[in-house]
């Protein structure tokens, strides 16, 4: 039986309650019986989904939104010190709890699986949540994206397993003590918090050191950063290390990935025997995510053939190569990719399933710091498309950096031979992209910001 409410979390107030990570924790607390309240910058389907669970959601940030009887205020690293609700909490002496501490408290008394890595976390966490649910294990889970409806990023289950996406961006994944941890890849990102790969490795080593004694680290064998981390943690206490991938010597070896249109057939070698299953999303990297989920389930003691069968019930998560619709013979697909490795993986996946179709991309860079460090690589990734439109940088939590604009990406793309153009007015972008299409094309809206909103607008332009 899953535990009840953590101490002092029965009347929490969330600042930024509509965010992917924050809303998941709020949802689970509401399902456990907490009186949840919070605020967000704008109205959203997620806010409405929380209201249906009994949460009070205010739009806009105002000190008056914070009830004096709140038992704690939950914040993420994105909340600035001058937020009026945070300042009011300090005045009232209400404890301020970081999102990661709130999530860690929800895992207490359960068997946590924490999914980490520079990218692929949301997909792999989703695969595990769906697979374990299909097997009737009724897990709790907290995911960085919606499975199939607003608010479906989290669930309070009655089983004893808790699956959580573990965020390395601000080192908050150090707060968790999982029974099983997955590390999908280790690359330099989040440049505002990490100055070098050494700092990244140190952070992931700390995360691995939090795995409970006798627990398991499931880690990629093929990715260089993950392989280096494996070398560093091999002798860490009572830790069991299970590697997966296509490399010789992987504990769970991927024998073959066969594209089947918008799905893949995956064959692995486990204990000398072949095991084949279907992954209902395209691309080799999604196949690797599925094998990581398979390895984690095996580490929990679940039969491999049961897991393999149930993995086929996963049909995707919003913003991860999600088909938004079709008009005039043009399909519009949404991608959350914003790091060059993710961009390359999604573009290669779509290219492999596109056949002779043209691939057009509407890309929105995410964060000035990421563009400063990785803009050249982003531009090179866009060379995989037949043509691209690049928007201005989505700032999210950052202030502008002088001289850092989308031009860095466009210049690199042009140098790589790409057909690319800039559109600075986002309101014009849908019409520009629609005007570039012809029947049979695939259009990919790509980025971690609000570029996702432009998919329906492109479809509307095409339908005129």
C-alpha positions in Angstrom: 0.0 0.0 0.0 1.3 3.4 -0.9 2.0 5.8 1.9 -0.1 8.8 2.8 0.8 12.5 3.0 4.4 13.5 3.9 4.8 15.6 7.1 4.0 19.3 6.5 2.7 18.7 3.0 -1.0 18.6 3.7 -1.6 22.3 2.6 1.1 23.1 0.1 1.3 26.2 -2.1 3.1 25.8 -5.4 4.7 28.8 -7.2 4.7 27.9 -10.8 2.2 25.0 -10.4 1.6 24.6 -14.1 5.2 23.5 -14.9 5.8 20.0 -15.9 7.6 19.0 -12.8 5.7 21.1 -10.3 2.2 20.0 -11.6 3.1 16.3 -11.3 4.0 16.7 -7.6 0.9 18.8 -7.0 -1.3 16.2 -8.7 0.0 13.3 -6.6 -0.4 15.4 -3.4 -4.0 16.2 -4.3 -4.7 12.5 -5.0 -3.3 11.7 -1.6 -5.7 14.1 0.0 -3.7 17.3 0.4 -5.4 20.7 0.1 -3.3 21.9 -2.8 -3.0 25.5 -4.0 -0.7 27.4 -6.2 -0.2 30.0 -9.0 1.1 30.1 -12.5 1.9 32.8 -15.0 -0.8 31.8 -17.4 -4.0 29.8 -17.8 -3.4 26.3 -19.2 -5.0 22.9 -19.7 -2.7 21.7 -16.9 -4.1 24.3 -14.5 -7.6 23.2 -15.3 -6.7 19.5 -14.9 -5.4 20.4 -11.4 -8.6 22.2 -10.6 -10.6 19.0 -11.4 -8.6 17.3 -8.6 -9.7 20.0 -6.2 -6.6 22.2 -6.4 -6.9 26.0 -6.2 -4.9 27.5 -9.1 -4.4 31.3 -9.3 -3.3 33.0 -12.5 -0.5 35.5 -12.0 1.8 35.9 -9.1 0.6 37.9 -6.1 1.4 37.8 -2.4 -2.4 37.7 -1.8 -2.6 34.2 -3.4 -0.6 32.7 -0.6 -3.0 31.5 2.2 -1.7 32.2 5.7 -2.4 28.6 6.8 -0.2 27.0 4.0 2.1 24.4 5.6 4.8 25.0 3.0 5.6 26.7 -0.3 7.1 24.6 -3.0 9.4 26.2 -5.6 11.6 25.1 -8.4 15.0 26.6 -9.3 13.3 28.8 -11.9 11.5 30.8 -9.2 13.3 34.1 -8.6 14.0 35.5 -5.1 11.8 38.5 -5.8 8.7 36.5 -6.5 6.0 38.2 -4.4 4.6 34.9 -3.1 8.0 33.7 -2.1 8.7 37.0 -0.3 5.3 36.7 1.5 6.2 33.1 2.6 9.4 34.5 4.2 7.4 37.2 6.0 5.0 34.6 7.4 7.6 32.1 8.3 6.2 29.4 6.1 8.8 26.8 5.2 10.0 26.9 1.6 10.6 23.5 0.0 12.4 22.8 -3.3 10.5 20.7 -5.8 13.1 17.9 -5.5 12.6 17.7 -1.8 8.9 17.5 -2.2 9.3 14.7 -4.8 11.7 12.9 -2.6 9.2 12.9 0.3 6.6 11.3 -2.0 8.9 8.4 -2.7 9.5 7.6 1.0 8.4 4.0 1.9 8.3 3.0 -1.8 10.6 1.4 -4.3 11.8 4.3 -6.4 13.1 4.1 -10.0 14.9 7.4 -10.9 15.5 8.1 -14.6 18.4 10.4 -15.4 20.4 11.6 -18.4 21.0 14.7 -20.5 18.1 13.6 -22.7 15.5 10.9 -23.1 14.3 11.0 -19.5 10.7 11.8 -20.2 10.3 9.1 -22.8 12.0 6.4 -20.7 10.0 7.3 -17.5 6.8 7.2 -19.6 7.7 3.8 -21.0 8.2 2.5 -17.5 5.0 4.0 -16.1 2.9 2.6 -19.0 4.6 -0.8 -18.9 4.3 -1.3 -15.1 0.6 -0.1 -15.3 -0.1 -2.5 -18.1 1.2 -5.3 -15.9 -1.2 -4.3 -13.1 1.5 -3.1 -10.7 -0.3 0.3 -10.4 2.9 2.4 -9.9 3.0 6.0 -8.8 4.9 8.2 -11.3 6.0 11.8 -12.0 7.0 12.6 -15.6 8.2 15.7 -17.3 5.5 15.5 -20.0 1.9 14.4 -20.5 1.2 10.8 -21.7 -2.1 11.3 -23.4 -4.0 14.2 -21.7 -3.3 17.4 -19.8 -2.4 16.4 -16.2 -1.4 12.8 -17.1 2.2 13.5 -16.2 1.7 12.0 -12.7 -0.3 9.5 -10.8 -0.7 8.3 -7.2 -0.9 4.5 -7.5 -1.5 2.0 -4.8 1.5 -0.2 -5.8 4.9 0.0 -4.1 6.9 1.3 -7.1 7.5 5.0 -7.8 8.9 6.0 -11.2 10.4 9.5 -11.4 12.2 11.6 -13.9 15.4 12.8 -12.1 16.5 16.2 -13.2 20.3 16.9 -13.3 20.0 20.5 -14.5 20.2 22.0 -11.0 21.7 18.9 -9.3 18.3 18.3 -7.7 18.5 14.6 -8.5 21.0 14.3 -5.6 18.0 14.3 -3.3 16.7 10.9 -4.4 17.6 7.5 -3.0 16.4 5.1 -5.7 16.4 1.3 -5.6 17.0 1.4 -9.4 18.5 4.3 -11.3 18.8 4.7 -15.1 21.5 6.9 -16.7 20.7 7.2 -20.4 23.6 9.5 -21.4 26.0 12.1 -19.9 26.7 15.2 -21.9 27.5 18.8 -21.3 24.3 20.9 -21.0 22.7 23.4 -18.5 25.7 25.7 -19.0 24.4 28.1 -16.3 25.0 25.4 -13.7 27.8 23.3 -15.0 31.1 24.8 -16.3 32.7 21.6 -17.5 32.3 17.9 -18.2 34.2 17.2 -14.9 31.4 19.0 -13.0 28.8 16.9 -14.9 30.6 13.7 -14.1 31.0 14.6 -10.4 27.2 15.4 -10.3 26.3 12.1 -11.9 28.7 10.2 -9.6 26.9 11.8 -6.6 23.6 10.7 -8.0 24.9 7.1 -8.4 26.2 7.2 -4.9 22.6 7.9 -3.6 21.3 4.5 -4.9 20.4 2.4 -1.9 22.9 -0.4 -0.9 22.3 -3.4 -3.1 20.5 -1.3 -5.6 21.1 -1.2 -9.4 22.4 1.3 -11.8 21.2 0.7 -15.4 23.5 2.6 -17.8 24.1 3.0 -21.5 27.1 1.2 -22.9 27.2 3.0 -26.3 27.3 6.6 -25.2 30.8 7.9 -24.3 29.8 10.0 -21.3 27.8 7.1 -19.8 30.7 4.7 -20.4 33.1 7.0 -18.6 30.6 7.3 -15.7 30.4 3.5 -15.6 34.2 3.4 -15.2 34.1 5.8 -12.4 31.3 4.1 -10.3 32.1 0.4 -11.0 33.6 0.0 -7.5 31.0 2.1 -5.6 30.0 0.1 -2.5 27.3 -2.5 -3.0 26.1 -1.0 -6.3 25.1 -3.4 -9.1 25.9 -2.0 -12.6 23.9 -3.3 -15.6 24.9 -2.0 -19.0 22.7 -2.0 -22.1 23.3 -1.1 -25.7 24.6 -2.4 -29.0 28.2 -2.6 -27.8 29.9 -6.0 -27.4 29.9 -6.9 -23.7 26.7 -5.1 -22.8 24.8 -7.0 -20.1 21.6 -6.5 -22.0 22.7 -6.3 -25.7 20.6 -4.8 -28.5 21.0 -7.3 -31.3 18.9 -5.5 -33.9 16.5 -2.5 -34.4 14.3 -2.8 -37.4 12.3 0.2 -38.6 8.6 -0.6 -39.3 7.2 2.8 -40.5 6.4 4.8 -37.3 7.3 1.9 -35.1 10.4 -0.3 -34.5 11.0 -4.0 -33.8 13.7 -4.5 -31.2 15.6 -7.7 -30.5 17.8 -8.0 -27.5 20.1 -10.8 -26.2 19.4 -11.6 -22.5 21.2 -14.5 -20.8 22.1 -15.9 -24.2 18.5 -15.9 -25.5 16.8 -13.6 -28.1 13.9 -11.5 -27.0 11.9 -9.4 -29.5 9.3 -6.7 -28.9 7.7 -3.7 -30.6 8.3 -0.1 -29.8 5.4 2.1 -31.0 7.5 5.2 -31.8 10.2 5.5 -34.5 13.9 5.9 -34.1 16.9 4.0 -32.8 17.2 6.3 -29.7 13.6 5.4 -28.7 14.5 1.8 -29.0 17.4 2.3 -26.7 15.1 4.1 -24.2 12.8 1.0 -24.3 15.7 -1.3 -23.6 16.7 0.8 -20.6 13.2 0.5 -19.3 13.3 -3.2 -19.8 16.6 -3.5 -17.9 15.1 -1.4 -15.0 12.1 -3.7 -14.7 14.2 -6.8 -14.7 16.3 -5.2 -11.9 13.1 -5.0 -9.9 12.5 -8.7 -10.4 9.8 -8.5 -13.1 10.0 -11.3 -15.7 11.6 -10.0 -18.9 9.0 -11.5 -21.3 6.2 -9.8 -19.4 8.0 -6.5 -19.6 8.7 -6.9 -23.3 5.1 -7.7 -24.1 3.8 -4.7 -22.0 6.3 -2.3 -23.6 4.3 -2.6 -26.8 1.4 -0.8 -25.1 3.4 2.5 -24.9 2.2 4.7 -27.7 4.2 7.9 -27.0 4.2 11.1 -24.9 3.2 14.6 -25.9 5.9 16.5 -27.7 8.0 13.5 -28.4 7.4 13.1 -32.2 3.7 13.6 -31.6 1.6 13.7 -34.7 -0.5 16.9 -34.4 -2.5 16.4 -37.6 -2.6 16.4 -41.3 -3.9 18.9 -43.9 -3.5 19.1 -47.7 -1.4 15.9 -47.6 1.1 17.5 -45.1 1.7 15.9 -41.7 2.7 18.1 -38.8 4.7 16.5 -36.0 5.9 18.1 -32.7 9.3 17.5 -31.2 10.6 18.6 -27.8 14.2 18.3 -29.0 16.4 21.3 -28.1 19.9 19.8 -27.5 21.8 19.0 -30.7 22.0 15.3 -29.8 18.2 15.2 -29.4 17.7 17.2 -32.6 19.9 14.9 -34.6 18.2 11.8 -33.2 14.6 13.0 -33.9 15.6 14.3 -37.4 17.2 10.9 -38.2 14.2 9.1 -36.9 11.8 11.1 -39.1 14.1 10.8 -42.1 14.2 7.1 -41.8 10.4 6.9 -41.6 9.7 9.6 -44.2 10.8 7.7 -47.3 10.8 10.1 -50.2 8.9 12.8 -48.3 10.5 16.2 -47.7 11.3 17.1 -44.1 10.7 20.7 -43.1 11.6 22.0 -39.6 10.4 25.0 -37.6 13.0 25.3 -34.8 12.9 27.5 -31.7 16.2 27.6 -29.8 15.8 27.2 -26.0 17.9 29.4 -23.6 20.6 31.9 -24.5 23.3 30.0 -22.6 22.6 26.7 -24.5 22.6 28.6 -27.8 25.9 30.3 -26.8 27.6 26.9 -26.2 25.8 24.7 -28.7 24.5 26.9 -31.4 26.9 25.6 -34.0 25.9 22.0 -33.3 22.2 23.0 -33.5 22.8 24.5 -36.9 24.7 21.4 -38.1 21.7 19.2 -36.9 19.3 21.3 -39.0 21.3 20.3 -42.1 19.5 16.9 -41.8 16.2 18.7 -42.9 15.3 19.6 -46.4 14.5 23.2 -45.2 14.3 24.9 -41.9 12.8 28.1 -40.4 14.5 29.3 -37.2 12.7 31.5 -34.6 14.3 33.8 -32.0 15.6 32.3 -28.8 13.0 31.3 -26.2 14.4 32.7 -23.0 12.5 30.7 -20.4 14.2 31.6 -17.1 17.2 33.4 -18.6 18.0 37.0 -19.3 19.4 37.8 -22.8 23.2 37.5 -23.3 24.6 40.3 -25.5 25.5 39.1 -29.0 23.7 35.7 -28.6 20.9 35.3 -31.1 19.5 32.7 -33.5 22.0 34.0 -36.1 24.6 31.7 -34.5 22.5 28.7 -35.4 21.6 30.0 -38.9 25.2 30.8 -39.8 26.3 27.3 -38.8 23.4 25.7 -40.7 24.2 27.6 -43.9 27.9 26.6 -43.5 26.7 23.0 -43.3 24.8 23.4 -46.6 21.4 23.7 -45.1 18.4 25.6 -46.6 17.5 27.8 -43.6 15.8 31.2 -43.0 15.1 33.3 -40.0 11.6 34.5 -38.9 11.7 37.0 -36.1 8.0 37.5 -35.8 6.5 34.3 -34.4 3.0 35.3 -35.5 4.2 35.0 -39.1 5.9 31.7 -38.7 2.9 29.4 -39.3 2.1 31.1 -42.6 5.7 31.1 -43.7 6.1 27.3 -43.1 2.7 26.5 -44.6 3.7 28.4 -47.7 6.9 26.3 -48.1 5.0 22.9 -48.1 3.7 20.7 -50.8 1.6 17.5 -50.5 3.5 14.6 -48.9 5.8 16.8 -46.8 6.5 16.2 -43.1 6.7 19.4 -40.9 8.4 19.2 -37.6 7.9 21.9 -34.9 11.0 21.6 -32.7 12.1 23.1 -29.4 11.3 23.1 -25.7 9.5 26.4 -25.7 6.1 27.6 -27.0 6.9 26.5 -30.6 4.5 23.6 -29.9 1.6 26.1 -30.2 2.5 26.7 -33.8 1.7 23.2 -35.0 -2.1 23.7 -34.9 -1.6 27.1 -36.6 0.3 25.6 -39.4 -2.5 23.0 -39.9 -5.0 25.9 -39.9 -3.0 27.8 -42.6 -2.8 24.7 -44.7 -6.6 24.2 -44.5 -7.4 27.6 -45.8 
